[in-house]
């Protein structure tokens, strides 16, 4: 790599460290890079960026979905069912009925 380009790269990396965009893990990646794979860091950063973009896209889709009020659903539907069918609940399940109904009253 030509000296001016190397200086520019070093300045960019130093600025990214100063801005908090890079940390010690980047230096660890640099140590892992071998002469036989000079584009190792490039591949790792590219994969990280692509995964980040995909994950952010998935989160954005989830945020577009309507929010479900589980407490409202539980209390309107399940509380009556819990009180009306205690005979089909096991002892362990019956133990949770008061706690679940108490959740609805909060």
C-alpha positions in Angstrom: 0.0 0.0 0.0 1.4 3.4 -0.9 2.6 5.6 2.0 0.0 8.3 1.5 -2.9 5.8 1.5 -1.5 4.1 4.6 -1.2 7.4 6.4 -4.8 8.2 5.4 -6.0 4.8 6.6 -4.1 5.2 9.9 -5.7 8.7 10.4 -9.1 7.3 9.6 -8.7 4.5 12.1 -7.4 6.9 14.8 -10.4 9.2 14.3 -12.7 6.2 14.5 -11.1 5.2 17.8 -11.4 8.8 19.1 -15.1 8.9 18.1 -15.8 5.6 19.9 -16.6 3.7 16.7 -13.8 1.3 17.2 -12.5 -0.4 20.4 -10.0 -3.0 21.5 -11.8 -5.7 19.6 -10.8 -4.0 16.3 -7.1 -4.2 17.5 -7.7 -7.9 18.2 -9.0 -8.4 14.7 -5.9 -6.7 13.3 -3.8 -9.2 15.3 -5.7 -12.1 13.8 -5.2 -10.9 10.3 -2.6 -13.0 8.5 -0.5 -12.1 5.5 -2.3 -14.8 3.5 -5.7 -13.1 4.1 -5.1 -9.3 3.7 -8.8 -8.7 3.4 -9.8 -10.5 6.6 -10.8 -7.4 8.5 -12.7 -6.1 5.5 -14.7 -9.3 5.3 -15.4 -9.3 9.1 -16.6 -5.7 9.1 -18.7 -6.3 5.9 -20.4 -9.3 7.5 -21.0 -7.4 10.7 -22.5 -4.5 8.8 -24.7 -6.7 6.7 -25.9 -8.6 9.8 -26.5 -5.3 11.5 -28.5 -4.0 8.6 -30.6 -7.2 8.5 -31.3 -7.2 12.2 -32.2 -3.5 12.2 -34.6 -4.2 9.3 -36.2 -7.1 11.3 -36.6 -4.8 14.4 -38.2 -2.1 12.2 -40.7 -4.6 10.9 -41.5 -5.8 14.4 -42.0 -2.2 15.5 -44.6 -1.7 12.8 -46.8 -4.4 14.2 -49.5 -3.4 16.6 -48.8 -3.7 20.3 -50.9 -6.4 22.1 -52.1 -5.5 25.5 -51.6 -9.0 27.0 -52.9 -8.0 30.4 -56.2 -6.8 28.8 -56.4 -10.0 26.8 -55.5 -12.2 29.7 -58.0 -10.6 32.1 -60.9 -10.5 29.7 -60.6 -14.0 28.4 -58.6 -16.2 30.7 -59.6 -15.2 34.2 -63.1 -16.4 33.6 -61.8 -19.6 32.1 -59.5 -20.1 35.1 -62.4 -19.8 37.6 -64.8 -21.9 35.5 -62.6 -24.9 35.0 -60.6 -25.5 38.2 -61.4 -29.2 38.1 -59.4 -29.8 34.9 -56.3 -28.0 36.4 -53.7 -30.0 38.1 -52.7 -29.1 41.7 -49.7 -27.2 40.4 -51.8 -25.2 37.9 -54.4 -24.5 40.5 -51.7 -23.0 42.7 -51.1 -20.3 40.1 -54.8 -19.2 39.7 -54.8 -16.7 42.6 -51.5 -15.2 41.4 -52.8 -14.9 37.8 -56.1 -13.4 38.9 -54.2 -11.0 41.1 -52.2 -9.9 38.1 -55.5 -9.0 36.4 -56.6 -6.8 39.3 -53.4 -4.7 39.3 
